[in-house]
Structure formats: C-alpha cells, structure tokens
Amino acid sequence: MTELKPTDYQIISELTKNPRLSDRKLAKILKISQPTVTRRRTNMEKEGLLTYYGSFNLEKLGFGIIAVVFGKRDYQTHPESMFQKAIDFNKRHPNMIFAAPGFGLGYDVMSISIHKDYPDYARFMADMRREAGEGMQVDSFLIDLYDKEVVQHLSLNRLAERMSTHAPSSET
C-alpha cells in the first residue's frame, strides 16, 4: 500500500465534499499541479482508498431511524458458520450500512442500519434474531432522525473538513 502524503488527505477531503470535481478544478483549489492530482488520485483509486458516492440527507429520503445493534456471539453454538451467516445476512439487507467485530459493553459485534420507520426496523430485527438463533444475543439502540435534539446528522463532510487540514494521527 502506498504511503499517504498530506496532499492525499486534501484530495480525499475535497472529493468527499464534491466527488464530481475534475482534476483540473481540484488542482486549482489545492494550488498544486493537475498532473500531481491525477497521479495521486489514480493511485488512491487503484489502492481502493477512493470510491465515489453521493452525499444525501437520510431524513429527506424518508429514513427516520438509525439502529445501532450490539451482539454477543455464542461460539459454542455456531463457531465457524457465524461469519458466513453474517455476510449472507448483510447481502440480503442493504439497509445495513456497517457491520464489524469489536469489543465493549459486553458485546463483540455491532452493526449500523437505517430504516424508514419502526415497523421496518422491527422486521429487520426479527430477521436478525431468527437467523442468529441461539448463536447470538442482540440488543439495539435506536436514533430518531426526526428528533429536534439531534446535534449532528450523519455526514462525512465533517471528517472531510478535518482531513483537509490534519492527517489522522497514530498518537494517543
């Protein structure tokens, strides 16, 4: 994997804000040469660091709930088949936008999913519990996207702003 340069973080930041930017426009914004932008962008695309998706407003698209689901796996019940079951479940549920193992609060897996409303969420959870069976305990935390007290709506733009001035640090 190519080592990222400070310029790469600036390119990623600008493309997160506007993935439709041309290399010429990006070079002008960053005050670097267009061939440098093209070379760095092409390398990051090949490395899989850059993929392009539009930004959107979940609430305006009719999604009212974000569910954070925590799970605790029982390795005695289904030790080896659980990972493949999770992959298959994710493929059938495109509203699941993130899923990974982790540790904390007594759980070892978590996922984030978006839902139009509570009945949509309830169907999703019923499917998850049915498929996990005895092999996993699941609990969830629901976020009402229409709540007037939401402080920061889901957006990568804030991360893009941070990356434009600061590369991630390994310091604690």
N, C-alpha and C positions, 0 to 999 in steps of 0.2 A: 504494500500500500504506500502510496506517495505521501510524504510528509507535507502537511498543510502549511502554507505561508500566510502571513497576516492578510495579504491581498485576497486569498481564497475565502477567508471569512467575510470579507467585504463583498465579494461577488455573491456568495451564498445569501448574505443579508439582503442585498438589493434584489436578487431573484426571488426571495421569499416574499418580499413586498410586492414585486411585479414580475412574474415569471415570463411575461411577454417581451421583456426588454431585449433589444438586439445587442450584439456585441459592441457595435459602434456606440450606441447610446450608453451602455454600461461603462465603456472606456471613458466616455466624456464625463459621466457622473463621478467616477473614481479617479479621474485625472491620471490614467495610465494608458499605455498604447493598446490599440484594438487587437493587434496580433497577440499580445500578452494575455488579454482577456479570453480570446478564442482558444489559445493553447491551454490555459488554466481550466477554463470551462469544459473543454473537451476531455481533459484528463480526469476531472472530477466526475463527469458523466460516465466515463469508462470504469472508474473505480466504484460507481454506484453511490457516490456522495450526493449527487444531484438527480432528483426526479422532479417532475413538474406537475403540480396540481393547483387548481384554483382555490382561492380562499372564499369562504362563504359563511353566511350567518345562519346558524342552525335553527334559531327560533323562527326566522322568516321563511325557512324551508319547511316549517311545521314540526320540528323536533322539540318536544317540551321537556324531555328527561335525559340526563346523563346518569348512567348507573355504573358505579364502581363496585365490582363484585370481588370478594375475597374468598379464597378457597383453601381448604386444608385437605391434602391428599392422604388417603389410607393406602400405603404401599403394600400392605398385606393382602388387600382385596384384589387389586388390579395393578401389580407392579410394572409390567412392561407395556401394556396396551394403552395406558392412560395418555401418553404423549400423542400417539396416533389418533386417539379418540378426540383429543383437544384440537388437533389440526383439522380433522373432518368436521367437527362442530363449527369451527371458525369459518370454514369454506361455505357452510350452509347458512351462516348468519352474518351477512355483510354489514350489519349494524354494529358488530363488534370491531372497534377500531384499534384496540390494543390488547394484547394478552401476553403474559410472561411469568416465569417463576420469580420468586423473591422471598424475602423473609421479614417478618414483623407482625406484631399484634396477634401472634399465634397462628398466622397463616403462611402458606408457602407458594401460592399462586394468586394472581389478580388479573382482572380484565376491566376494560372500559368499553361501554357500549352506549349507543344513542337510540332513543325511542320516541315515537310520535306522542305516545300517551301512556298512562298506566296499564291499560289492557295489553298494549303492545309489549311493554316490559314484562308483564305477568306471563304472557305466552313464552317469551324468551327464557325466563327463569324456569318455567315448567319444563321446557325442552332441556335446559341445562341440568336440572335436578334428575330428570328421567334418564338422561344419557350418562350422567356421572354415577347414578345409582348409589350403592353403598360405598363406592370408592372415593367420595369426596363430600365433605361438609362445605356448604356455601352460605355466605351472608353477603348482604349488599348495603350500599349507601347510595341514596338517590338524591339527585340535584334537580330542582325545579328551575328550568331555564327562564321561566316567566316571572320568577320571584323578583320583586323590586330591589331586594338587597344583594343581588349578585354583584360582587365587587369588580370582577374581571371575567368577561366572557371568553370562551375557548378561542384562542388565536395564536398563531405562530409569529405574528408581527412583532410582539414584544421581544421574543427571542431573536428575531432578525435585527431589531434595533440594538440589542446587546452585542450581537456578533459583529456588527459594523464597526464597533469601537474596541471590543475586547475578545480575544480568542479565549476559548474555555481553558481554564487553568487546572492543573493537577494538584495544586496546593490546597491544603485544607484550611 
